[in-house]
Amino acid sequence: MLTNSRLLAMLIAATVIMPAAAQDETADLSSRKMVLWCTVIDGGSKRLFASDPLPTSELNHMALWNANSRFITIVNSRYNLTIRNNDHACSVYRDMTHATKARDALVSLAQQRGNRIVNIGSN
């Protein structure tokens, strides 16, 4: 029977024994290309502003915050709005296929709710 302590010991042993080449592959996962896209809704005019999916390699919190802030600033300046800066305007996905499917599903849902879609392009 595999107990929690035995499982933990096996994981630690596998990490210590793992060859250097395998460790490099797992460390390389964070530097691979991810895909970022942003959306924000203006409730007053019933518009959904959406950016195109854009490949990015930066995955830290600060890079995501900068993308959120930049997207909100672009929407506010182009459309003379005062949408608050939202930490959850942008989403990150592991590849273009997943990002496109998620964005299309959100856009479809917004259209069903009567929102007009405004494509911002790649910010």
LUMVEXGU-619152 format. One record per atom (N, C-alpha, C, O): residue in three letters; y negated, z, x. Coordinates in pm, whole numbers, padded with zeros to 5 digits, always signed. Layout:
ALAYZX
...
This chain:
MET+00117+00000+00084
MET+00000+00000+00000
MET-00124+00000+00089
MET-00130+00071+00190
LEU-00221-00080+00050
LEU-00343-00096+00127
LEU-00451-00005+00071
LEU-00503-00027-00038
THR-00486+00098+00147
THR-00590+00190+00103
THR-00725+00143+00157
THR-00731+00055+00242
ASN-00830+00203+00107
ASN-00964+00165+00152
ASN-00983+00189+00301
ASN-01043+00106+00370
SER-00933+00301+00351
SER-00949+00331+00493
SER-00868+00234+00579
SER-00913+00196+00687
ARG-00750+00196+00533
ARG-00667+00101+00609
ARG-00734-00038+00608
ARG-00734-00107+00709
LEU-00790-00077+00495
LEU-00858-00205+00485
LEU-00981-00207+00577
LEU-01006-00307+00645
LEU-01055-00099+00579
LEU-01171-00089+00667
LEU-01130-00097+00814
LEU-01196-00164+00893
ALA-01021-00031+00850
ALA-00971-00035+00988
ALA-00930-00178+01026
ALA-00954-00221+01138
MET-00869-00250+00932
MET-00827-00388+00959
MET-00949-00478+00978
MET-00949-00565+01065
LEU-01052-00459+00898
LEU-01174-00539+00911
LEU-01243-00514+01045
LEU-01291-00607+01110
ILE-01248-00388+01085
ILE-01310-00353+01214
ILE-01229-00413+01328
ILE-01286-00466+01424
ALA-01097-00405+01319
ALA-01012-00462+01423
ALA-01027-00613+01431
ALA-01031-00669+01540
ALA-01036-00679+01317
ALA-01053-00824+01316
ALA-01187-00864+01376
ALA-01196-00967+01443
THR-01289-00786+01354
THR-01420-00814+01410
THR-01421-00799+01561
THR-01482-00879+01632
VAL-01353-00697+01611
VAL-01348-00673+01755
VAL-01263-00778+01825
VAL-01297-00822+01934
ILE-01152-00818+01762
ILE-01058-00910+01824
ILE-01101-01055+01810
ILE-01056-01140+01887
MET-01188-01085+01714
MET-01228-01222+01686
MET-01282-01290+01811
MET-01364-01230+01882
PRO-01240-01413+01839
PRO-01289-01483+01957
PRO-01439-01514+01945
PRO-01494-01518+01835
ALA-01502-01534+02058
ALA-01647-01558+02061
ALA-01686-01683+01985
ALA-01791-01685+01921
ALA-01604-01787+01990
ALA-01636-01912+01919
ALA-01642-01888+01768
ALA-01729-01944+01702
ALA-01552-01809+01715
ALA-01552-01780+01572
ALA-01674-01695+01534
ALA-01730-01713+01426
GLN-01714-01605+01621
GLN-01832-01525+01595
GLN-01957-01612+01592
GLN-02048-01586+01514
ASP-01963-01714+01678
ASP-02078-01803+01678
ASP-02088-01881+01548
ASP-02199-01906+01500
GLU-01975-01920+01490
GLU-01977-01993+01363
GLU-02032-01906+01251
GLU-02109-01955+01169
THR-01993-01780+01247
THR-02045-01694+01140
THR-02192-01663+01162
THR-02266-01649+01065
ALA-02235-01653+01285
ALA-02376-01628+01312
ALA-02460-01751+01279
ALA-02579-01739+01249
ASP-02400-01870+01285
ASP-02470-01995+01260
ASP-02495-02020+01112
ASP-02574-02107+01077
LEU-02430-01945+01022
LEU-02447-01965+00878
LEU-02590-01942+00834
LEU-02639-02011+00745
SER-02659-01846+00895
SER-02795-01816+00854
SER-02894-01923+00897
SER-03003-01932+00840
SER-02858-02006+00996
SER-02951-02108+01042
SER-02927-02244+00978
SER-03000-02339+01007
ARG-02828-02255+00893
ARG-02804-02385+00830
ARG-02909-02413+00723
ARG-02977-02321+00677
LYS-02923-02536+00684
LYS-03025-02577+00589
LYS-02995-02524+00449
LYS-02884-02539+00398
MET-03094-02462+00391
MET-03089-02416+00254
MET-03189-02500+00175
MET-03268-02575+00233
VAL-03186-02488+00043
VAL-03276-02566-00041
VAL-03358-02470-00127
VAL-03304-02377-00187
LEU-03488-02493-00131
LEU-03582-02406-00200
LEU-03655-02487-00308
LEU-03695-02601-00283
TRP-03673-02428-00426
TRP-03759-02487-00528
TRP-03824-02374-00605
TRP-03772-02263-00611
CYS-03940-02404-00665
CYS-04020-02301-00732
CYS-04056-02343-00874
CYS-04073-02462-00901
THR-04066-02246-00963
THR-04113-02269-01099
THR-04197-02151-01145
THR-04177-02038-01101
VAL-04291-02180-01232
VAL-04371-02076-01296
VAL-04412-02128-01434
VAL-04436-02247-01451
ILE-04419-02038-01530
ILE-04454-02075-01667
ILE-04594-02024-01698
ILE-04627-01909-01671
ASP-04675-02111-01757
ASP-04805-02072-01810
ASP-04786-02055-01960
ASP-04778-02153-02035
GLY-04778-01931-02004
GLY-04749-01901-02144
GLY-04856-01948-02240
GLY-04826-01983-02354
GLY-04982-01950-02195
GLY-05091-01991-02283
GLY-05083-02136-02326
GLY-05110-02170-02441
SER-05046-02222-02233
SER-05039-02365-02264
SER-04896-02414-02282
SER-04873-02533-02303
LYS-04800-02323-02274
LYS-04657-02357-02286
LYS-04619-02470-02191
LYS-04559-02571-02231
ARG-04654-02450-02063
ARG-04617-02546-01959
ARG-04531-02477-01855
ARG-04555-02361-01819
LEU-04431-02549-01806
LEU-04348-02504-01695
LEU-04383-02591-01575
LEU-04365-02713-01580
PHE-04432-02530-01470
PHE-04464-02600-01346
PHE-04344-02586-01254
PHE-04299-02475-01226
ALA-04292-02699-01206
ALA-04171-02696-01122
ALA-04190-02785-01000
ALA-04244-02895-01009
SER-04146-02735-00885
SER-04150-02816-00763
SER-04017-02887-00747
SER-03918-02852-00811
ASP-04016-02986-00662
ASP-03892-03054-00626
ASP-03813-02967-00530
ASP-03872-02888-00456
PRO-03680-02979-00530
PRO-03601-02906-00429
PRO-03638-02955-00289
PRO-03653-03075-00266
LEU-03652-02861-00197
LEU-03697-02893-00062
LEU-03609-02820+00040
LEU-03596-02698+00034
PRO-03548-02893+00135
PRO-03466-02826+00237
PRO-03550-02735+00325
PRO-03663-02768+00362
THR-03494-02619+00357
THR-03562-02524+00444
THR-03457-02450+00526
THR-03343-02432+00482
SER-03495-02407+00644
SER-03401-02332+00727
SER-03441-02185+00736
SER-03363-02103+00785
GLU-03560-02150+00689
GLU-03605-02012+00697
GLU-03554-01934+00576
GLU-03579-01975+00462
LEU-03484-01825+00599
LEU-03427-01749+00491
LEU-03477-01606+00484
LEU-03426-01527+00405
ASN-03574-01570+00565
ASN-03619-01431+00564
ASN-03712-01406+00446
ASN-03761-01499+00382
HIS-03735-01279+00418
HIS-03816-01241+00304
HIS-03959-01293+00315
HIS-04017-01334+00215
MET-04015-01291+00434
MET-04153-01334+00452
MET-04169-01484+00423
MET-04268-01524+00362
ALA-04074-01565+00465
ALA-04081-01709+00439
ALA-04073-01736+00289
ALA-04144-01823+00238
LEU-03988-01663+00219
LEU-03976-01680+00074
LEU-04105-01634+00005
LEU-04151-01699-00089
TRP-04162-01524+00050
TRP-04288-01476-00007
TRP-04400-01577+00015
TRP-04481-01601-00075
ASN-04404-01638+00134
ASN-04505-01740+00164
ASN-04490-01861+00073
ASN-04589-01917+00026
ALA-04365-01903+00049
ALA-04341-02016-00041
ALA-04386-01983-00183
ALA-04448-02066-00249
ASN-04354-01862-00230
ASN-04400-01818-00363
ASN-04552-01822-00372
ASN-04607-01879-00467
SER-04618-01764-00275
SER-04764-01755-00275
SER-04827-01893-00269
SER-04924-01921-00341
ARG-04773-01979-00186
ARG-04827-02115-00173
ARG-04811-02192-00303
ARG-04903-02263-00345
PHE-04695-02182-00367
PHE-04670-02253-00492
PHE-04768-02208-00600
PHE-04826-02291-00670
ILE-04785-02077-00615
ILE-04876-02024-00717
ILE-05019-02069-00687
ILE-05093-02104-00779
THR-05059-02068-00561
THR-05193-02111-00522
THR-05215-02258-00556
THR-05322-02295-00605
ILE-05116-02342-00530
ILE-05126-02485-00561
ILE-05140-02506-00711
ILE-05225-02583-00755
VAL-05057-02439-00790
VAL-05064-02453-00936
VAL-05200-02406-00987
VAL-05262-02475-01068
ASN-05246-02291-00940
ASN-05375-02238-00986
ASN-05490-02331-00950
ASN-05579-02353-01033
SER-05490-02385-00830
SER-05603-02469-00788
SER-05599-02607-00853
SER-05704-02660-00889
ARG-05483-02666-00869
ARG-05476-02800-00931
ARG-05507-02798-01080
ARG-05567-02892-01131
TYR-05466-02693-01148
TYR-05478-02689-01294
TYR-05578-02586-01343
TYR-05581-02554-01462
ASN-05661-02531-01253
ASN-05765-02436-01286
ASN-05711-02320-01370
ASN-05765-02287-01476
LEU-05603-02258-01321
LEU-05538-02147-01390
LEU-05556-02019-01309
LEU-05606-02023-01196
THR-05517-01910-01366
THR-05518-01782-01295
THR-05384-01712-01313
THR-05377-01599-01361
ILE-05278-01780-01275
ILE-05145-01722-01281
ILE-05133-01624-01165
ILE-05167-01657-01052
ARG-05085-01504-01194
ARG-05068-01402-01090
ARG-04964-01445-00990
ARG-04871-01519-01022
ASN-04979-01397-00867
ASN-04878-01423-00765
ASN-04749-01355-00806
ASN-04747-01236-00835
ASN-04642-01430-00807
ASN-04514-01382-00857
ASN-04412-01390-00744
ASN-04391-01497-00687
ASP-04349-01279-00710
ASP-04251-01278-00603
ASP-04123-01354-00639
ASP-04041-01380-00551
HIS-04106-01388-00764
HIS-03982-01452-00807
HIS-04004-01594-00856
HIS-03929-01642-00940
ALA-04105-01662-00805
ALA-04132-01799-00845
ALA-04034-01896-00779
ALA-04001-01999-00838
CYS-03989-01866-00658
CYS-03903-01958-00584
CYS-03759-01909-00578
CYS-03731-01789-00579
SER-03668-02006-00574
SER-03525-01977-00564
SER-03467-02052-00446
SER-03512-02162-00414
VAL-03367-01993-00382
VAL-03304-02053-00266
VAL-03156-02078-00299
VAL-03088-01991-00352
TYR-03109-02198-00267
TYR-02970-02236-00290
TYR-02909-02290-00162
TYR-02980-02330-00070
ARG-02776-02290-00157
ARG-02708-02324-00032
ARG-02706-02473-00002
ARG-02690-02512+00114
ASP-02722-02559-00104
ASP-02726-02703-00078
ASP-02802-02773-00190
ASP-02835-02713-00292
MET-02830-02900-00169
MET-02912-02978-00263
MET-02844-02991-00399
MET-02912-02991-00502
THR-02713-03003-00402
THR-02641-03019-00528
THR-02660-02897-00618
THR-02693-02911-00735
HIS-02639-02779-00563
HIS-02655-02657-00642
HIS-02800-02637-00685
HIS-02827-02596-00798
ALA-02893-02665-00596
ALA-03035-02649-00629
ALA-03077-02744-00740
ALA-03148-02705-00832
THR-03033-02869-00731
THR-03070-02968-00832
THR-03011-02933-00968
THR-03079-02945-01070
LYS-02885-02890-00970
LYS-02822-02853-01097
LYS-02893-02733-01160
LYS-02916-02732-01281
ALA-02926-02633-01081
ALA-02993-02514-01133
ALA-03133-02549-01185
ALA-03174-02502-01290
ARG-03205-02632-01110
ARG-03340-02672-01151
ARG-03333-02753-01280
ARG-03412-02730-01372
ASP-03240-02847-01288
ASP-03226-02929-01408
ASP-03189-02846-01530
ASP-03237-02873-01640
ALA-03105-02745-01512
ALA-03068-02656-01622
ALA-03188-02577-01671
ALA-03208-02561-01792
LEU-03269-02527-01578
LEU-03389-02452-01616
LEU-03490-02541-01687
LEU-03550-02499-01786
VAL-03510-02662-01638
VAL-03603-02756-01701
VAL-03555-02792-01841
VAL-03635-02800-01935
SER-03426-02815-01856
SER-03369-02847-01987
SER-03389-02732-02086
SER-03426-02755-02202
LEU-03365-02611-02042
LEU-03384-02494-02127
LEU-03531-02478-02167
LEU-03561-02444-02282
ALA-03621-02502-02074
ALA-03764-02492-02105
ALA-03805-02599-02206
ALA-03886-02572-02295
GLN-03751-02719-02194
GLN-03782-02825-02289
GLN-03730-02790-02428
GLN-03797-02817-02528
GLN-03612-02731-02436
GLN-03557-02689-02565
GLN-03643-02583-02631
GLN-03651-02575-02753
ARG-03709-02500-02550
ARG-03797-02396-02603
ARG-03936-02447-02634
ARG-04022-02369-02677
GLY-03960-02575-02614
GLY-04089-02634-02649
GLY-04192-02635-02538
GLY-04309-02664-02564
ASN-04152-02605-02417
ASN-04245-02608-02304
ASN-04258-02750-02252
ASN-04162-02827-02252
ARG-04378-02784-02206
ARG-04401-02913-02142
ARG-04376-02896-01993
ARG-04420-02797-01935
ILE-04306-02989-01931
ILE-04269-02980-01789
ILE-04374-03054-01706
ILE-04405-03170-01732
VAL-04427-02985-01606
VAL-04523-03045-01512
VAL-04458-03039-01375
VAL-04435-02931-01320
ASN-04430-03158-01318
ASN-04367-03166-01186
ASN-04475-03161-01080
ASN-04563-03246-01075
ILE-04467-03060-00994
ILE-04564-03040-00888
ILE-04531-03126-00765
ILE-04619-03155-00685
GLY-04406-03165-00751
GLY-04362-03237-00632
GLY-04316-03138-00528
GLY-04287-03023-00560
SER-04307-03182-00404
SER-04267-03089-00298
SER-04392-03023-00245
SER-04484-03090-00197
ASN-04394-02890-00253
ASN-04513-02818-00210
ASN-04501-02792-00065
ASN-04590-02732-00005
